[in-house]
Amino acid sequence: MSLPILIQSVLIPILSAPLVYMLGRKLSYNVGWLAFAILSYSTALILAVSGAGYIESYPWIPGMGWSIGFKLDGLSIPFASNVAILSTVIAIYSMPYMKHRVGDEPEDYGSYYALYLLYVAGMLGTVLATDLIEFYIFYELMLIPSYILIARWGYGERERIAFMYFLWTHVGALILLASITLVYWITGTTSIEGVKAMLRSVGIPFTLEVGVAVAMIIGFLVKIAVLGLHIWLPHAHAEAPTPISALLSPAMIGIGWYGVIRMALGFFPRFFQVYSLPLAVWAFLTIIYGGLMALSQDDMKRLLAYSSISQMGYMFFGVANLSIVSILGSILIYLSHGLCKAVLFMVSGILIHEAGTRRISELGGLASRMPITTIVAIIGFLGLAGVPPLLGFWGELYIFLGSIYTVLKPIGGLDTIRFIVSILTVTSAVTLTAGYGLWTVKRVFFEEISKAAEESHEPPSLMLAPLLVLAVLAIILGIYPTILMNIVSPVIEGLILAS
């Protein structure tokens, strides 16, 4: 058995949550530093495991031969690293934000950070799990603390919106559980690698594969919030506490794609091969819908929420193309979206903190009052639009190169319908994402100074520093993306070639 590195990264936040809750009554605002230290330790453990294929296994129910495990390979590394880094820097951002939100209520700080730690542990456990039941337990652990965080410290009709979020995502999780049950019935195992090996060696009727695959994919797509399953997302992401919005959208919903790639694609490759084109069309419609809805928003957080739907469409399109290059691009989009969207949600929190509003029509001329915030906001929107040298450029480029490869792959000529879908998707990327991003920057930062902006200034350093860290990281990874490609490519290649 390997040294217990990964299990520490997951269990320490869980075991520390009660301590953080109790110390919050004494430390008040400063308990955030303890949460930051705990998450920094978990992040350091994950980043320290540099080699792909690192696995830990622990007995669970020995009598039945079940064990739980934690695995860090080329697929889980980008997802786990994204969650760990974002949650760590957002823990710092949360301190001044929550002080502005709740004031002098010591018990609120302890409750907030205890739930925050459980939420992060759920996300980390999900992407590191090696067993389907273990995966499901952590998948649900993400839901419970995030529901309470929205219901208690959110905005607007927060309790109703939190319940909507809980209901939608829990129903999706139950559909996922049903598919896991069927997979166990078919294979006799819940080990992710064991299921994959059994399904490929034994084989099942295609009609049965379609039924189980659809259930599993729908279970994930509800969490991802693609078109038709997206109803909960604009409400939850807009009304959640801003630090939680900065985790819900950049980190959590993308974990659904981890499940699709690791499990659905790994288990049911024939389904993806047969239904690749309908999935690509669904992805295209998701991109268009999210982008158009973002263009029509006056609320900064709702704009970013709809933008997330559109960005998930890009990832969907990359997976649907079923090529090594395009799936690699979808993972790069996940990382770019994680860094840039977290920056933008935190910018929206700064607007609330400093200008007292998040309505775009009430803002204007903030560049002269908040130059650093303006710069990181521009970086965030350019990253979403895929402008070089940011990481999003490589993600979009790889997705579209992969789509062209898929168009030209069939023997006998051009796949006309897929070619049209690919061209339309490329066009929407250039127009919609850049359009709503640059238009928002113009209205918020460069028009005539509004009344709300007159007294605004740069936020406290604890709010600004996390944005700078993430913006610089997005630039560095964009300039040198090879480190990510070398880690992820072998795993994706194994999935595609094995299918």
C-alpha positions as CSV (number, residue, x, y, z in Angstrom):
1,M,0.0,0.0,0.0
2,S,1.2,3.5,-0.9
3,L,1.8,6.1,1.7
4,P,-1.5,7.6,2.8
5,I,-1.1,10.9,0.9
6,L,-4.4,11.1,-1.0
7,I,-6.6,9.9,1.8
8,Q,-5.1,12.6,3.9
9,S,-6.0,15.3,1.4
10,V,-9.7,14.2,1.6
11,L,-10.1,13.1,5.2
12,I,-8.3,16.0,6.9
13,P,-10.8,18.6,5.7
14,I,-13.6,16.3,6.9
15,L,-12.1,15.6,10.3
16,S,-11.1,19.3,10.8
17,A,-14.6,20.6,10.1
18,P,-15.9,20.2,13.7
19,L,-12.8,21.8,15.1
20,V,-13.2,24.8,12.7
21,Y,-16.8,25.1,13.7
22,M,-16.0,25.2,17.4
23,L,-13.0,27.6,17.0
24,G,-15.1,29.9,14.9
25,R,-16.8,31.1,18.1
26,K,-13.4,32.3,19.5
27,L,-11.5,33.2,16.4
28,S,-14.5,34.7,14.5
29,Y,-13.2,36.2,11.2
30,N,-9.7,34.7,11.6
31,V,-10.9,31.1,11.5
32,G,-10.6,31.5,7.8
33,W,-6.8,31.3,8.2
34,L,-7.2,27.9,9.8
35,A,-9.4,26.7,6.9
36,F,-6.8,28.1,4.5
37,A,-4.0,26.2,6.2
38,I,-6.0,23.0,6.1
39,L,-6.7,23.3,2.4
40,S,-3.2,24.4,1.7
41,Y,-2.0,21.2,3.2
42,S,-4.4,19.1,1.1
43,T,-3.4,21.0,-2.0
44,A,0.3,20.5,-1.3
45,L,-0.3,16.7,-0.9
46,I,-2.1,16.5,-4.3
47,L,0.6,18.6,-6.1
48,A,3.3,16.6,-4.5
49,V,2.1,13.4,-6.2
50,S,3.7,14.3,-9.6
51,G,3.7,10.8,-11.1
52,A,0.7,9.5,-13.0
53,G,-0.9,6.2,-11.8
54,Y,-0.5,6.8,-8.1
55,I,-3.1,4.6,-6.3
56,E,-4.0,4.0,-2.6
57,S,-6.2,1.2,-1.6
58,Y,-7.9,0.6,1.8
59,P,-10.1,-2.3,3.0
60,W,-13.8,-1.3,3.2
61,I,-15.9,-4.4,3.6
62,P,-13.3,-7.2,3.5
63,G,-15.9,-10.0,3.8
64,M,-17.3,-8.9,0.4
65,G,-13.9,-8.1,-1.1
66,W,-14.7,-4.4,-1.3
67,S,-12.1,-1.7,-0.8
68,I,-12.0,2.0,-1.3
69,G,-9.2,3.7,-3.0
70,F,-7.9,7.1,-4.2
71,K,-6.2,7.4,-7.6
72,L,-4.3,10.3,-9.2
73,D,-3.6,9.8,-12.8
74,G,-3.5,11.9,-16.0
75,L,-7.3,12.3,-15.9
76,S,-7.8,13.0,-12.2
77,I,-4.8,15.3,-11.8
78,P,-6.2,18.4,-13.6
79,F,-9.6,18.0,-11.9
80,A,-8.2,17.5,-8.4
81,S,-5.6,20.2,-8.8
82,N,-8.2,22.7,-10.0
83,V,-10.5,22.0,-7.1
84,A,-7.7,22.1,-4.5
85,I,-6.1,25.4,-5.8
86,L,-9.5,27.2,-6.2
87,S,-10.8,26.2,-2.8
88,T,-7.6,27.3,-1.1
89,V,-7.4,30.7,-2.6
90,I,-11.2,31.2,-2.3
91,A,-10.9,30.5,1.4
92,I,-8.8,33.7,1.7
93,Y,-11.3,35.6,-0.4
94,S,-14.1,34.4,1.8
95,M,-12.8,36.2,4.9
96,P,-13.4,39.9,3.9
97,Y,-16.4,38.8,1.8
98,M,-18.2,37.1,4.7
99,K,-17.2,39.9,7.1
100,H,-19.1,42.2,4.7
101,R,-22.0,39.7,4.4
102,V,-22.6,38.7,8.1
103,G,-20.7,41.3,10.1
104,D,-19.8,40.4,13.7
105,E,-21.4,37.0,14.1
106,P,-18.7,34.6,15.2
107,E,-20.8,31.5,15.0
108,D,-21.5,32.2,11.3
109,Y,-17.8,32.1,10.4
110,G,-17.3,28.7,12.1
111,S,-20.4,27.3,10.4
112,Y,-19.4,28.7,7.0
113,Y,-15.9,27.3,7.0
114,A,-16.9,24.0,8.4
115,L,-19.4,23.5,5.6
116,Y,-16.9,24.9,3.2
117,L,-14.3,22.2,4.2
118,L,-16.9,19.4,3.8
119,Y,-17.9,20.7,0.4
120,V,-14.3,20.7,-0.8
121,A,-13.7,17.2,0.6
122,G,-16.7,16.0,-1.4
123,M,-15.3,17.4,-4.6
124,L,-11.8,16.0,-4.0
125,G,-13.1,12.6,-3.0
126,T,-15.3,12.4,-6.1
127,V,-12.4,12.9,-8.5
128,L,-10.0,10.6,-6.6
129,A,-12.4,7.7,-6.0
130,T,-11.7,4.3,-7.5
131,D,-15.0,2.6,-6.6
132,L,-18.5,3.5,-7.9
133,I,-20.1,3.5,-4.5
134,E,-17.3,5.5,-3.0
135,F,-17.7,7.9,-5.9
136,Y,-21.4,8.2,-5.3
137,I,-21.0,8.9,-1.5
138,F,-18.6,11.8,-2.3
139,Y,-20.8,13.0,-5.1
140,E,-23.6,13.4,-2.7
141,L,-21.3,14.9,-0.1
142,M,-20.8,17.8,-2.5
143,L,-24.5,18.5,-2.5
144,I,-25.4,18.7,1.2
145,P,-23.0,21.4,2.5
146,S,-23.4,23.4,-0.7
147,Y,-27.2,23.3,-0.3
148,I,-26.9,24.7,3.3
149,L,-24.4,27.3,2.3
150,I,-26.8,28.7,-0.4
151,A,-29.8,28.5,1.9
152,R,-28.1,30.3,4.8
153,W,-25.9,32.9,3.2
154,G,-27.3,33.3,-0.3
155,Y,-29.2,36.2,-1.8
156,G,-32.8,36.8,-2.8
157,E,-35.2,33.8,-2.3
158,R,-32.2,31.8,-1.1
159,E,-34.1,29.0,0.7
160,R,-36.4,28.3,-2.3
161,I,-33.5,28.5,-4.7
162,A,-31.4,26.2,-2.5
163,F,-34.2,23.7,-2.5
164,M,-34.5,23.8,-6.3
165,Y,-30.7,23.2,-6.5
166,F,-31.0,20.3,-4.1
167,L,-34.0,18.7,-5.8
168,W,-32.5,18.9,-9.3
169,T,-29.1,17.7,-8.5
170,H,-30.3,15.0,-6.1
171,V,-32.7,13.6,-8.7
172,G,-29.7,13.5,-11.1
173,A,-27.6,11.7,-8.5
174,L,-30.4,9.1,-7.9
175,I,-30.5,8.4,-11.6
176,L,-26.8,8.0,-11.5
177,L,-27.2,5.6,-8.5
178,A,-29.7,3.6,-10.6
179,S,-27.1,3.2,-13.4
180,I,-24.5,2.2,-10.8
181,T,-26.8,-0.5,-9.5
182,L,-27.3,-1.8,-13.0
183,V,-23.6,-1.8,-13.7
184,Y,-23.0,-3.8,-10.5
185,W,-25.8,-6.3,-11.5
186,I,-24.2,-6.8,-14.9
187,T,-20.5,-7.0,-13.8
188,G,-20.6,-8.1,-10.1
189,T,-18.2,-5.4,-9.1
190,T,-18.1,-1.7,-8.3
191,S,-14.4,-1.1,-8.9
192,I,-14.2,1.4,-11.7
193,E,-11.4,-0.4,-13.5
194,G,-13.0,-3.7,-12.7
195,V,-16.2,-2.7,-14.3
196,K,-14.4,-1.4,-17.4
197,A,-12.5,-4.7,-17.8
198,M,-15.6,-6.8,-17.3
199,L,-17.7,-4.9,-19.8
200,R,-15.0,-5.1,-22.4
201,S,-14.2,-8.8,-21.9
202,V,-17.8,-10.1,-21.5
203,G,-19.8,-7.7,-23.7
204,I,-23.5,-6.9,-23.2
205,P,-26.4,-6.4,-25.7
206,F,-26.3,-3.0,-27.3
207,T,-29.8,-2.2,-26.2
208,L,-28.9,-2.8,-22.6
209,E,-25.8,-0.7,-23.0
210,V,-27.8,2.2,-24.4
211,G,-30.2,2.0,-21.4
212,V,-27.5,2.0,-18.7
213,A,-25.4,4.6,-20.6
214,V,-28.3,7.0,-20.9
215,A,-29.1,6.8,-17.2
216,M,-25.5,7.3,-16.2
217,I,-25.0,10.2,-18.7
218,I,-28.2,11.9,-17.7
219,G,-27.2,11.6,-14.0
220,F,-24.0,13.5,-14.8
221,L,-25.6,16.0,-17.2
222,V,-28.0,17.2,-14.6
223,K,-25.0,18.2,-12.5
224,I,-23.3,19.8,-15.5
225,A,-26.5,21.6,-16.4
226,V,-26.5,21.3,-20.2
227,L,-29.5,22.6,-22.2
228,G,-32.8,21.1,-21.0
229,L,-31.3,20.1,-17.6
230,H,-30.0,23.6,-16.7
231,I,-33.0,25.1,-15.0
232,W,-31.5,25.2,-11.5
233,L,-28.1,26.6,-12.5
234,P,-28.8,30.3,-13.2
235,H,-30.7,30.6,-10.0
236,A,-28.3,28.7,-7.7
237,H,-25.1,30.3,-9.1
238,A,-26.5,33.8,-9.1
239,E,-27.9,33.7,-5.6
240,A,-25.3,31.6,-3.8
241,P,-22.7,33.4,-1.6
242,T,-20.2,34.7,-4.2
243,P,-17.3,32.5,-2.9
244,I,-19.5,29.5,-3.3
245,S,-20.5,30.7,-6.8
246,A,-16.8,30.7,-7.5
247,L,-16.6,27.0,-6.7
248,L,-20.0,25.9,-8.0
249,S,-19.4,27.0,-11.5
250,P,-15.6,26.7,-12.0
251,A,-15.1,23.5,-10.1
252,M,-18.2,21.5,-9.2
253,I,-20.3,21.3,-12.4
254,G,-17.2,20.4,-14.4
255,I,-16.7,17.3,-12.2
256,G,-19.7,15.9,-14.0
257,W,-17.5,15.8,-17.1
258,Y,-14.9,13.9,-15.2
259,G,-17.6,11.3,-14.5
260,V,-18.6,11.2,-18.1
261,I,-15.1,10.7,-19.4
262,R,-13.9,8.3,-16.6
263,M,-17.0,6.2,-16.4
264,A,-19.6,6.7,-19.1
265,L,-17.1,6.8,-22.0
266,G,-14.9,4.2,-20.3
267,F,-17.8,1.8,-19.8
268,F,-19.9,2.3,-22.9
269,P,-17.7,3.4,-25.8
270,R,-20.1,1.9,-28.4
271,F,-22.9,4.2,-27.2
272,F,-20.7,7.3,-27.8
273,Q,-19.6,6.0,-31.2
274,V,-23.2,5.5,-32.4
275,Y,-24.7,8.6,-30.9
276,S,-21.7,11.0,-31.3
277,L,-23.5,13.3,-33.7
278,P,-26.7,13.8,-31.7
279,L,-24.6,14.5,-28.7
280,A,-22.5,17.1,-30.7
281,V,-25.7,18.8,-31.8
282,W,-26.9,18.9,-28.1
283,A,-23.6,20.5,-27.2
284,F,-23.9,23.1,-29.9
285,L,-27.4,24.1,-28.8
286,T,-26.1,24.3,-25.2
287,I,-23.3,26.7,-26.4
288,I,-25.8,28.9,-28.3
289,Y,-28.4,29.0,-25.6
290,G,-25.9,29.9,-22.8
291,G,-24.2,32.5,-24.9
292,L,-27.4,34.2,-26.0
293,M,-28.8,34.2,-22.5
294,A,-25.6,35.7,-21.1
295,L,-25.9,38.5,-23.7
296,S,-29.4,39.4,-22.3
297,Q,-28.5,39.7,-18.6
298,D,-28.2,42.8,-16.5
299,D,-27.2,40.9,-13.4
300,M,-23.5,40.2,-13.4
301,K,-23.7,36.9,-11.6
302,R,-26.6,35.6,-13.8
303,L,-24.5,36.6,-16.8
304,L,-21.6,34.5,-15.5
305,A,-24.0,31.6,-14.7
306,Y,-25.4,31.5,-18.2
307,S,-21.8,31.8,-19.5
308,S,-21.0,28.6,-17.5
309,I,-23.8,26.8,-19.4
310,S,-22.2,27.8,-22.7
311,Q,-18.7,26.8,-21.5
312,M,-20.0,23.4,-20.5
313,G,-21.3,23.1,-24.0
314,Y,-17.7,23.5,-25.3
315,M,-16.6,20.6,-23.0
316,F,-19.7,18.6,-24.2
317,F,-18.7,19.2,-27.8
318,G,-15.2,18.1,-27.1
319,V,-16.3,14.8,-25.6
320,A,-19.0,14.2,-28.3
321,N,-16.3,14.4,-31.0
322,L,-14.7,11.3,-29.6
323,S,-11.2,12.1,-30.6
324,I,-8.1,12.2,-28.4
325,V,-7.4,15.8,-29.3
326,S,-10.9,17.1,-28.7
327,I,-11.3,15.4,-25.3
328,L,-7.9,16.8,-24.3
329,G,-9.2,20.2,-25.4
330,S,-12.3,19.8,-23.2
331,I,-10.2,19.1,-20.2
332,L,-8.1,22.2,-20.9
333,I,-11.4,24.2,-21.2
334,Y,-12.4,22.9,-17.8
335,L,-9.1,24.2,-16.3
336,S,-9.4,27.5,-18.1
337,H,-13.0,27.9,-17.2
338,G,-12.1,27.1,-13.6
339,L,-9.4,29.7,-13.3
340,C,-11.1,32.5,-15.3
341,K,-14.7,32.0,-14.1
342,A,-13.5,31.9,-10.5
343,V,-11.8,35.2,-11.2
344,L,-15.0,36.7,-12.7
345,F,-17.3,35.5,-9.9
346,M,-14.9,37.0,-7.4
347,V,-14.9,40.2,-9.4
348,S,-18.7,40.3,-9.1
349,G,-18.3,39.9,-5.3
350,I,-15.9,42.9,-5.4
351,L,-18.5,44.9,-7.2
352,I,-21.1,44.0,-4.5
353,H,-18.5,44.8,-1.8
354,E,-17.3,48.1,-3.2
355,A,-20.1,49.5,-5.4
356,G,-23.1,47.9,-3.5
357,T,-24.6,46.5,-6.7
358,R,-24.1,43.7,-9.3
359,R,-26.4,45.2,-11.9
360,I,-24.5,46.1,-15.0
361,S,-26.7,49.0,-15.8
362,E,-25.9,50.6,-12.5
363,L,-22.1,50.3,-13.0
364,G,-19.7,52.2,-15.3
365,G,-16.4,53.9,-15.3
366,L,-14.9,51.6,-12.7
367,A,-11.5,51.3,-14.5
368,S,-10.4,54.6,-13.1
369,R,-11.3,53.6,-9.6
370,M,-10.3,49.9,-9.7
371,P,-7.6,49.5,-12.3
372,I,-6.2,46.1,-11.0
373,T,-9.7,44.6,-10.7
374,T,-10.4,45.8,-14.3
375,I,-7.2,44.1,-15.6
376,V,-8.0,40.8,-14.0
377,A,-11.7,41.0,-15.2
378,I,-10.4,41.5,-18.8
379,I,-8.1,38.6,-18.4
380,G,-11.0,36.4,-17.1
381,F,-13.2,37.3,-20.1
382,L,-10.4,36.9,-22.6
383,G,-9.6,33.5,-21.1
384,L,-13.3,32.4,-21.6
385,A,-13.1,33.7,-25.2
386,G,-10.0,31.6,-25.9
387,V,-7.7,34.5,-26.7
388,P,-3.9,33.7,-26.7
389,P,-1.8,33.4,-24.7
390,L,-4.4,32.2,-22.2
391,L,-5.1,28.6,-21.5
392,G,-8.6,28.8,-23.0
393,F,-7.0,29.3,-26.5
394,W,-5.5,25.9,-26.4
395,G,-8.7,24.3,-25.1
396,E,-10.8,25.7,-27.9
397,L,-8.1,25.1,-30.6
398,Y,-7.8,21.4,-29.6
399,I,-11.6,20.9,-29.5
400,F,-12.0,22.4,-33.0
401,L,-9.0,20.5,-34.4
402,G,-10.5,17.3,-32.9
403,S,-13.9,18.1,-34.5
404,I,-12.3,18.6,-37.9
405,Y,-10.5,15.2,-37.5
406,T,-13.8,13.6,-36.7
407,V,-15.4,15.2,-39.7
408,L,-12.8,13.9,-42.1
409,K,-12.5,10.5,-40.4
410,P,-15.3,8.5,-42.1
411,I,-14.2,6.6,-45.2
412,G,-15.8,7.7,-48.4
413,G,-15.9,11.5,-47.9
414,L,-16.9,14.4,-45.8
415,D,-19.4,14.1,-43.0
416,T,-21.5,17.1,-44.1
417,I,-23.8,17.4,-41.1
418,R,-21.0,17.2,-38.6
419,F,-19.0,19.6,-40.7
420,I,-21.8,22.2,-40.5
421,V,-22.2,21.7,-36.8
422,S,-18.4,22.1,-36.3
423,I,-18.4,25.3,-38.3
424,L,-21.4,26.8,-36.4
425,T,-19.7,25.9,-33.1
426,V,-16.5,27.6,-34.1
427,T,-18.4,30.7,-35.2
428,S,-20.3,30.8,-31.9
429,A,-17.1,30.6,-30.0
430,V,-15.7,33.6,-31.8
431,T,-18.9,35.8,-31.6
432,L,-20.9,34.9,-28.6
433,T,-18.3,34.4,-25.9
434,A,-16.2,37.4,-27.0
435,G,-19.3,39.4,-27.5
436,Y,-20.9,39.1,-24.1
437,G,-17.4,39.3,-22.4
438,L,-16.2,42.5,-24.1
439,W,-19.6,44.2,-24.0
440,T,-19.7,43.6,-20.2
441,V,-16.2,44.9,-19.7
442,K,-17.1,48.1,-21.7
443,R,-20.3,48.7,-19.7
444,V,-18.9,48.0,-16.3
445,F,-15.4,49.5,-16.5
446,F,-15.2,52.0,-19.4
447,E,-18.4,54.0,-19.8
448,E,-19.2,57.2,-18.0
449,I,-18.7,56.9,-14.2
450,S,-22.0,55.9,-12.6
451,K,-23.2,57.0,-9.2
452,A,-22.4,53.6,-7.7
453,A,-18.8,53.9,-9.0
454,E,-18.1,57.3,-7.6
455,E,-17.0,56.1,-4.2
456,S,-15.6,52.8,-5.3
457,H,-12.0,51.8,-4.9
458,E,-9.8,48.7,-5.0
459,P,-11.0,46.0,-2.5
460,P,-8.9,44.8,0.5
461,S,-5.8,42.9,-0.5
462,L,-7.3,39.6,0.8
463,M,-10.0,39.9,-1.9
464,L,-7.6,41.0,-4.6
465,A,-4.7,38.6,-4.1
466,P,-6.7,35.4,-5.0
467,L,-7.7,37.0,-8.3
468,L,-4.2,37.9,-9.2
469,V,-2.9,34.3,-8.3
470,L,-5.5,32.7,-10.6
471,A,-5.1,35.2,-13.4
472,V,-1.3,34.7,-13.4
473,L,-1.8,30.9,-13.4
474,A,-4.1,31.1,-16.4
475,I,-1.4,33.0,-18.3
476,I,1.5,30.7,-17.3
477,L,-0.5,27.6,-18.3
478,G,-1.4,29.3,-21.5
479,I,2.2,30.1,-22.3
480,Y,3.4,26.6,-21.3
481,P,0.5,24.1,-21.8
482,T,2.8,21.2,-22.5
483,I,3.0,20.2,-18.9
484,L,-0.8,19.6,-18.9
485,M,-0.9,17.9,-22.3
486,N,1.9,15.5,-21.4
487,I,0.0,14.5,-18.2
488,V,-3.5,14.1,-19.7
489,S,-2.8,12.8,-23.2
490,P,-1.8,9.2,-22.4
491,V,-5.0,8.5,-20.4
492,I,-7.2,10.0,-23.0
493,E,-5.4,8.0,-25.7
494,G,-5.9,4.8,-23.7
495,L,-9.7,5.5,-23.4
496,I,-10.2,6.2,-27.1
497,L,-7.9,3.4,-28.5
498,A,-9.5,0.9,-26.1
499,S,-12.9,1.8,-27.4
